[in-house]
C-alpha cells in the first residue's frame, strides 16, 4: 500500500510540474475592446483552460505601448484577435517579429498594414444573408497533413470552423507564396468565391518576411484567417479550437514526434481494399519492423470506432477485416498508428 501511495504521489507531483511549466507560458492577447466582447472572451477562456497565463490588451492601447520594446519581455507570445482594427496591428511588424505570434486577423498582411500583399491579392467576400457566398458553414480543407498543426487530419479533409456562415460578415483568403516564399499553407477555404485561397498558414522561425527596414528573420507565426463572429459561443466549433490549440502549441515551440502520411498517396504501404465499404472492409498494411498497431475511424462529427487497439504485429504484410455494424453511413477518416508514423485516409461507408 505504501509503495502505491508514493507512486501516486510521484505521478501527482510530476503532473503539477508539467502543468506549471505550461502555466509559465505568458500570452499577450490583443483584442478590439476593453472590456472584452463575448467572442474575444471565448478565446481567452480557452487559452486559460489550456493552462496559459493571459493578459488582455485593447488594440488601441497596444499600438501606443509598443514603442517601449521592453514591454514585450514579459510575454512568451502574442495572440491577435480578428476583432482588432488591422491598423492597430501594425506594431507587430514594427517590432520585427521578435515574439511568436498567433494571428486570427486576415487583413494584417495586406497593403497599408504589413505591406505583404497588394490589395488585389487578398480575397474576401461578404457571406449570407447579403447575397454572397455559397456555403452554410465556414469550412477549411486540409492541404498539408505533415505539419504539427494538421498532422491528425487526412489530405482534403474538411474542418468546419463555424456552423453558421449566414451570421458572418467577411471571410478572407490569400496567397503568401510571393511575399513569403517559405510560408506553408495548411488549409484552404471551401468557399468557391475564394477560389480555394488559403486561410491557414504557418511561418517557421528564421523565415524571411518583409519588415519595416527590409527583410527580417521571423519568429514562428500562424495566420488563421477567420471572422470575429466565427468565434462566438455556439458558432465556433470544437474543431476550430482544436486547430487553434495546435497552432498555439506549435507557435510556442512544439514539434511533431511522428511522421504523418496520407494513405491515398500510394506510398504509405497502407490500403483500404474496398472503398466505399458496404458490409465488410479490409485494410492491408505492411510493417518494416514488428510493433504495436492501432486503427481507428472517426466521422466528420467526431464519433470514433476502434478497429484495432494496440495489437502486436510482426514485420511484413498484414490484413485486418471489419464489419460496418457499428458505423453509420457517411465519410470517415481512418488512421493506422504505429510507433513512428500515423497513416491517415478517407473511408466511405455505404450500407
Phi, psi and omega per residue, in radians:
X1 nan -0.743 -3.134
X2 -1.094 -0.719 3.133
X3 -1.032 -0.800 3.137
X4 -1.096 -0.679 -3.137
X5 -1.072 -0.830 -3.125
X6 -1.211 -0.565 3.079
X7 -1.107 -0.827 3.127
X8 -1.125 -0.660 3.113
X9 -1.094 -0.702 3.120
X10 -1.115 -0.790 3.132
X11 -1.067 -0.733 3.121
X12 -1.075 -0.757 -3.140
X13 -1.111 -0.754 3.126
X14 -1.112 -0.657 3.112
X15 -1.101 -0.711 3.107
X16 -1.109 -0.727 3.112
X17 -1.060 -0.779 3.140
X18 -1.076 -0.790 -3.131
X19 -1.130 -0.745 -3.132
X20 -1.133 -0.599 3.100
X21 -1.093 -0.688 3.096
X22 -1.220 -0.728 -3.088
X23 -1.086 -0.419 3.118
X24 -1.216 -0.252 3.067
X25 -1.271 2.020 -3.076
X26 -1.862 2.238 -3.064
X27 -2.027 2.409 2.944
X28 -1.643 2.092 3.115
X29 -1.783 2.062 -3.125
X30 -1.777 1.945 -3.141
X31 -2.019 -3.138 -3.035
X32 -1.653 -0.187 -3.066
X33 -2.513 2.742 3.037
X34 -2.353 1.943 0.127
X35 -1.294 2.925 -3.110
X36 -1.090 2.474 3.006
X37 -1.399 3.090 -2.975
X38 -1.119 -0.605 -3.125
X39 -1.205 -0.814 3.126
X40 -1.146 -0.656 3.107
X41 -1.103 -0.593 3.095
X42 -1.053 -0.736 3.115
X43 -1.184 -0.834 -3.110
X44 -1.037 -0.727 3.116
X45 -1.043 -0.670 3.115
X46 -1.182 -0.753 3.110
X47 -1.033 -0.739 3.123
X48 -1.146 -0.703 -3.133
X49 -1.166 -0.415 3.107
X50 -1.475 -0.029 3.018
X51 1.722 0.188 3.133
X52 -1.597 2.684 2.933
X53 -1.561 2.335 -3.009
X54 -2.239 2.272 3.014
X55 -2.021 1.908 3.111
X56 -1.295 2.534 3.095
X57 -2.498 2.247 3.099
X58 -1.236 2.468 -2.940
X59 -1.095 -0.575 3.104
X60 -1.141 -0.758 3.074
X61 -1.116 -0.675 3.126
X62 -1.029 -0.801 -3.107
X63 -1.096 -0.598 -3.129
X64 -1.401 -0.299 -3.052
X65 -1.626 -0.425 -2.970
X66 -1.067 -0.359 -3.081
X67 -1.048 -0.426 3.060
X68 -1.662 1.662 -3.027
X69 -1.045 -0.508 -3.122
X70 -1.123 -0.292 3.094
X71 -0.972 -0.571 -3.054
X72 -1.485 -0.139 -3.098
X73 -1.074 -0.462 -3.060
X74 -1.368 -0.120 -2.999
X75 -2.071 2.559 3.067
X76 -1.528 -0.380 -3.132
X77 -2.928 2.954 -3.108
X78 -2.156 2.292 3.023
X79 -1.929 2.194 -3.058
X80 -1.948 2.114 3.125
X81 -1.386 2.748 3.054
X82 -1.216 -0.313 -3.047
X83 -1.264 -0.218 -3.088
X84 -1.232 2.737 2.890
X85 -1.267 2.146 -3.009
X86 -1.030 -0.486 3.078
X87 -1.117 -0.512 3.124
X88 -1.368 -0.082 3.067
X89 -1.618 -0.013 -3.131
X90 -1.020 -0.612 -3.139
X91 -1.006 -0.400 3.120
X92 -1.106 -0.467 3.028
X93 -1.463 -0.624 -3.105
X94 -1.079 -0.635 -3.142
X95 -1.446 0.155 3.022
X96 0.979 0.634 2.966
X97 0.974 0.756 3.122
X98 -1.475 0.040 3.007
X99 -2.248 2.511 3.042
X100 -1.058 2.516 -3.037
X101 -2.302 2.306 2.953
X102 -2.017 1.999 -2.916
X103 -2.123 2.147 3.053
X104 -1.601 -0.208 -3.018
X105 -1.489 1.790 -3.051
X106 -1.227 -0.297 -3.102
X107 -1.492 -0.164 -3.111
X108 -1.061 -0.631 -3.113
X109 -1.259 -0.089 -2.980
X110 -1.377 2.977 3.068
X111 -1.031 2.468 -3.119
X112 1.495 -0.118 3.078
X113 -2.044 -1.622 3.072
X114 -1.604 -0.172 3.116
X115 1.075 0.625 3.035
X116 -1.529 -0.633 -2.986
X117 -2.210 2.271 2.948
X118 -1.082 2.724 -3.102
X119 -0.984 -0.590 -3.081
X120 -1.413 0.060 3.070
X121 -1.949 0.087 3.051
X122 -2.026 2.076 -2.951
X123 -1.884 2.409 3.054
X124 -2.583 2.868 3.078
X125 -2.546 2.724 3.049
X126 -1.680 2.140 -3.019
X127 -1.597 3.058 -3.128
X128 -0.823 2.591 0.180
X129 -1.652 0.391 -3.079
X130 -1.526 0.156 3.034
X131 1.682 0.031 3.140
X132 -2.074 2.919 3.126
X133 1.524 2.709 -3.049
X134 -2.260 0.012 -3.086
X135 -2.105 2.679 -3.127
X136 -1.683 -0.051 3.080
X137 -2.562 2.569 3.100
X138 -1.373 2.182 -2.980
X139 -2.343 2.280 3.036
X140 -1.788 2.522 3.123
X141 -2.033 2.135 -3.050
X142 -1.204 2.235 3.115
X143 -1.983 -0.153 3.119
X144 -2.596 1.992 3.140
X145 -1.957 0.416 3.055
X146 -1.705 -0.129 -3.096
X147 -1.543 2.667 3.128
X148 -0.903 -0.711 -3.039
X149 -1.176 -0.635 -3.025
X150 -2.026 0.298 -3.025
X151 -1.177 -0.327 -3.136
X152 -1.540 0.079 -3.076
X153 -1.960 2.810 3.011
X154 -1.578 2.706 3.018
X155 -1.037 2.430 -3.133
X156 1.220 0.110 3.057
X157 -1.173 2.462 3.134
X158 -1.619 2.323 3.101
X159 -2.060 1.875 3.110
X160 -1.352 2.049 -3.075
X161 -1.707 -0.359 3.057
X162 -2.626 2.423 -3.020
X163 -1.548 -0.129 -3.011
X164 -2.303 1.320 3.140
X165 -1.112 -0.450 -3.089
X166 -1.250 -0.105 3.110
X167 -1.754 0.069 -3.032
X168 -1.711 2.892 3.126
X169 -1.775 -1.071 -3.085
X170 -2.393 2.619 3.012
X171 -2.262 2.598 -2.958
X172 -2.222 2.439 2.987
X173 -2.483 2.690 -3.068
X174 -2.796 3.031 -3.138
X175 -2.162 2.002 -3.124
X176 -1.635 0.038 -2.955
X177 -1.103 -0.447 3.109
X178 -1.465 -0.865 -3.097
X179 -1.214 -0.672 -3.106
X180 -2.345 1.447 -3.029
X181 -0.990 -0.475 -3.103
X182 -1.616 0.049 3.047
X183 -1.147 2.492 -3.054
X184 -1.901 2.022 3.053
X185 -1.347 2.310 -3.099
X186 -1.947 -0.514 -3.139
X187 -2.672 2.543 3.100
X188 -1.986 2.924 3.122
X189 -1.446 2.478 3.036
X190 -1.310 -0.359 -3.095
X191 -1.070 2.068 -3.048
X192 -1.191 -0.395 3.102
X193 -1.252 -0.276 3.022
X194 -1.595 -0.036 3.068
X195 0.934 0.690 3.099
X196 1.236 0.318 -3.140
X197 -1.119 2.604 -3.013
X198 -1.445 2.420 -3.107
X199 -2.044 -0.074 3.107
X200 -2.313 2.046 -3.090
X201 -2.235 2.519 3.043
X202 -2.097 2.329 3.118
X203 -2.132 2.054 -3.030
X204 -1.444 2.806 3.092
X205 -1.012 2.357 3.131
X206 1.597 -0.172 3.098
X207 -1.133 2.356 3.134
X208 -1.418 2.195 -3.136
X209 -2.249 2.735 3.076
X210 -1.077 2.319 3.114
X211 -2.138 3.129 -3.091
X212 -1.165 -0.508 -3.123
X213 -2.076 0.461 -3.093
X214 2.015 3.127 -3.083
X215 -1.032 2.449 3.098
X216 -2.327 2.748 3.078
X217 -1.456 2.122 -3.054
X218 -1.453 2.744 2.802
X219 -1.396 3.044 3.122
X220 -1.095 2.508 3.126
X221 -2.566 2.499 2.928
X222 -2.152 2.330 3.000
X223 -1.952 2.043 3.130
X224 -2.100 1.631 -2.985
X225 -1.341 1.981 3.133
X226 -2.363 3.066 3.018
X227 -1.844 2.615 -3.081
X228 -0.873 -0.803 -3.060
X229 -1.281 -0.157 2.979
X230 -1.149 -0.325 -2.995
X231 -1.694 -0.028 -3.045
X232 -1.254 2.525 3.049
X233 -0.969 2.386 -3.117
X234 1.576 -0.248 3.105
X235 -2.015 -0.844 3.055
X236 -1.125 2.346 -3.071
X237 -1.611 2.922 3.044
X238 -1.074 -0.638 3.122
X239 -1.067 -0.660 3.088
X240 -1.024 -0.799 -3.112
X241 -1.300 -0.512 3.052
X242 -1.076 -0.806 3.118
X243 -1.143 -0.697 3.128
X244 -1.101 -0.756 -3.129
X245 -1.087 -0.807 3.119
X246 -1.131 -0.655 3.126
X247 -1.080 -0.783 -3.126
X248 -1.185 -0.697 3.080
X249 -1.008 -0.770 -3.122
X250 -1.185 -0.749 3.126
X251 -0.965 -0.651 -3.086
X252 -1.571 0.161 2.958
X253 2.096 -0.055 -3.110
X254 -1.175 2.595 3.123
X255 -2.243 2.698 3.054
X256 -1.197 2.445 3.085
X257 -1.855 -0.159 3.105
X258 -2.311 2.750 3.049
X259 -1.587 2.337 3.113
X260 -1.880 2.203 -3.101
X261 -2.156 2.383 3.123
X262 -1.381 2.164 -3.079
X263 -1.087 -0.666 -3.085
X264 -1.198 -0.163 -3.124
X265 -1.149 -0.368 3.136
X266 1.532 -0.021 -3.085
X267 -2.027 0.190 -2.995
X268 -1.580 -0.322 -3.022
X269 1.327 0.223 3.113
X270 -2.211 2.364 -3.093
X271 -2.610 2.337 2.953
X272 -1.538 1.982 -2.934
X273 -1.238 -0.559 3.138
X274 -2.227 1.978 -3.082
X275 -2.511 1.929 0.293
X276 -1.294 2.728 3.132
X277 -1.730 2.299 3.137
X278 -1.799 -1.547 -3.135
X279 -1.576 -0.659 -3.078
X280 -2.396 2.508 3.089
X281 -2.167 2.739 3.110
X282 -2.310 2.214 3.043
X283 -1.946 2.181 3.116
X284 -1.862 2.380 3.114
X285 -2.527 2.714 -3.068
X286 -2.186 2.090 -3.139
X287 -1.770 2.321 3.074
X288 -1.291 -0.499 3.109
X289 -2.541 2.757 -3.119
X290 -1.082 2.602 3.113
X291 3.050 -3.132 -3.134
X292 -1.505 2.502 -3.113
X293 -2.309 2.348 2.993
X294 -2.193 2.493 3.105
X295 -2.312 2.206 3.119
X296 -2.264 2.794 3.044
X297 -2.325 2.338 -3.097
X298 -2.260 2.306 3.101
X299 -1.493 -3.116 -2.982
X300 -1.317 -0.093 3.039
X301 -1.945 0.258 2.971
X302 1.597 0.073 3.108
X303 -1.344 2.290 -3.000
X304 -1.985 2.456 2.991
X305 -2.119 2.223 3.133
X306 -1.607 2.098 3.136
X307 -1.627 -0.675 3.040
X308 -2.506 2.439 -3.110
X309 -2.193 1.768 3.050
X310 0.842 1.040 3.056
X311 -1.770 2.559 -3.097
X312 -1.532 2.331 3.113
X313 -2.291 2.561 3.061
X314 -1.389 2.927 3.049
X315 -1.111 2.579 3.119
X316 2.085 -2.938 -3.055
X317 -1.601 2.432 -3.136
X318 -2.438 2.809 3.032
X319 -2.355 2.449 2.984
X320 -2.138 2.448 3.120
X321 -1.980 2.661 3.137
X322 -2.625 2.702 3.038
X323 -1.852 2.903 -2.995
X324 -1.737 0.319 -3.088
X325 -1.076 -0.511 -3.136
X326 -1.579 0.003 -3.065
X327 -1.815 2.559 2.863
X328 -1.612 2.783 3.051
X329 -1.079 2.508 3.090
X330 2.512 -2.953 -3.103
X331 -1.707 2.319 3.094
X332 -2.179 2.597 2.961
X333 -1.778 2.050 3.130
X334 -1.843 2.516 -3.094
X335 -2.300 2.348 3.014
X336 -1.899 2.092 -3.079
X337 -1.876 2.208 3.009
X338 -2.047 -3.043 -3.089
X339 -1.045 -0.689 -2.989
X340 -2.059 -0.031 -3.029
X341 -2.543 2.722 2.956
X342 -2.136 2.208 3.079
X343 -1.900 2.215 -2.984
X344 -2.225 2.345 3.135
X345 -2.619 3.041 -3.075
X346 -1.874 2.369 -3.106
X347 -2.247 2.334 3.085
X348 -1.811 2.162 3.070
X349 -1.771 2.086 3.128
X350 -2.311 1.795 -3.105
X351 -1.781 nan nan
